[in-house]
Amino acid sequence: MPRIAYRLNPAEVEFSATRAQGAGGQNVNKVSNASQLRFDVRASSLPDILKTRVLALGDQRISSEGVVVIKAQEHRSLPMNREAALQRLLELLDQAAHVPAARRATHPTRASVERRLQSKARDARVKAMRRSSGD
């Protein structure tokens, strides 16, 4: 499977801590342990072809300005949420970096064409026998 090679520069990824939403008891009100990742695709050092493919993905996490915003809040610790957000960014980039192999058109073999025609003729004879002879 062909892929576009790239290297993500950690300095281009911006993290901020926010309060997590949802259940969590009293701890959720006083601890900012959700992580929000921001990555500007257009200003990054990624190859131009990869930038184009990422922006063309149509993912709702990519803003119209070309900034990827990912919020991770499934873990109780900020470092684990940062790692989860970074992992999601890498999955997004890997998805864009995957170039599907070009499909090559093939032709049926002569024997397979012959088998198909024989099957059609056999089915036509069977159906002809089912017809009433009084018509």
C-alpha positions in Angstrom: 0.0 0.0 0.0 1.5 3.3 -1.0 1.8 6.0 1.6 2.9 9.6 1.7 5.9 9.8 4.1 5.8 12.6 6.7 7.2 13.6 10.0 5.1 15.5 12.6 7.0 18.3 14.3 5.9 18.3 18.0 6.5 22.1 18.1 3.6 22.6 15.7 1.1 20.9 17.9 -0.5 23.2 20.5 -2.2 21.8 23.6 -4.4 23.5 26.2 -6.1 22.1 29.3 -9.8 22.6 29.7 -12.4 21.3 32.1 -13.9 18.0 31.1 -17.7 17.7 30.5 -20.0 15.1 31.9 -20.1 13.0 35.1 -17.1 13.0 37.4 -18.3 14.1 40.8 -16.8 17.1 42.6 -13.4 16.5 41.0 -14.7 17.5 37.6 -15.5 21.0 38.8 -12.0 21.8 40.1 -9.5 20.0 37.8 -8.8 20.8 34.2 -7.9 17.5 32.9 -9.4 17.5 29.4 -6.9 18.2 26.6 -7.6 20.3 23.5 -5.1 19.9 20.6 -4.8 22.5 17.9 -2.8 21.8 14.7 -2.6 24.3 11.9 -2.3 22.2 8.7 -1.6 25.1 6.3 1.3 26.5 8.5 2.8 23.0 9.2 5.9 21.5 7.8 3.9 18.6 6.3 4.4 17.9 2.5 2.1 20.0 0.3 0.4 16.9 -1.1 -0.5 15.7 2.4 -1.7 19.1 3.4 -4.1 19.1 0.4 -5.3 15.6 1.2 -5.9 16.4 4.9 -7.9 19.5 4.1 -9.9 17.6 1.5 -11.0 14.9 4.1 -14.1 16.8 5.1 -13.7 15.9 8.7 -15.7 18.0 11.1 -12.6 18.5 13.4 -11.0 20.5 10.6 -12.0 24.2 10.6 -12.4 26.3 7.4 -9.1 28.0 8.3 -7.4 24.6 8.1 -6.9 24.1 11.9 -7.5 20.6 13.3 -9.1 20.8 16.8 -9.3 17.6 18.8 -10.6 17.4 22.3 -9.8 14.3 24.5 -11.5 13.9 27.9 -11.9 10.1 28.3 -9.1 9.7 30.9 -8.9 11.1 34.4 -5.3 12.5 33.9 -4.2 15.3 31.6 -1.1 13.5 30.3 -3.2 10.5 29.2 -5.7 12.8 27.5 -2.9 14.7 25.7 -1.6 11.4 24.4 -5.1 10.3 23.3 -5.5 13.6 21.4 -2.1 13.2 19.7 -2.9 9.6 18.8 -6.2 10.8 17.1 -4.2 13.5 15.2 -1.8 10.8 14.0 -4.6 8.6 12.9 -6.1 11.5 10.9 -2.8 12.1 9.2 -2.3 8.4 8.5 -5.8 8.3 6.9 -4.8 11.2 4.6 -1.4 9.7 3.9 -2.8 6.4 2.6 -3.0 6.4 -1.2 -5.2 3.7 -2.5 -3.7 1.5 -5.2 -4.9 2.3 -8.7 -7.4 -0.3 -10.0 -6.3 -2.1 -13.1 -9.1 -3.2 -15.4 -9.0 -6.9 -16.3 -10.7 -8.9 -19.0 -12.5 -12.2 -18.5 -10.7 -15.3 -19.8 -12.0 -16.9 -23.0 -13.0 -20.0 -21.0 -15.0 -18.0 -18.4 -16.9 -16.2 -21.3 -17.6 -19.6 -22.9 -18.9 -21.0 -19.5 -21.1 -18.0 -19.1 -22.6 -18.4 -22.6 -23.2 -22.1 -22.1 -24.9 -21.4 -18.8 -27.2 -18.8 -20.5 -28.1 -21.2 -23.3 -28.9 -23.9 -20.8 -31.1 -21.6 -18.7 -32.9 -20.4 -21.9 -33.6 -24.1 -22.8 -35.0 -24.8 -19.3 -37.2 -21.7 -19.4 -38.4 -22.6 -23.0 -39.5 -26.0 -21.7 -41.6 -24.4 -19.0 -43.6 -22.4 -21.5 -46.9 -24.0 -22.4 -46.9 -25.4 -26.0 -50.5 -24.3 -26.5 -49.6 -20.6 -27.2 
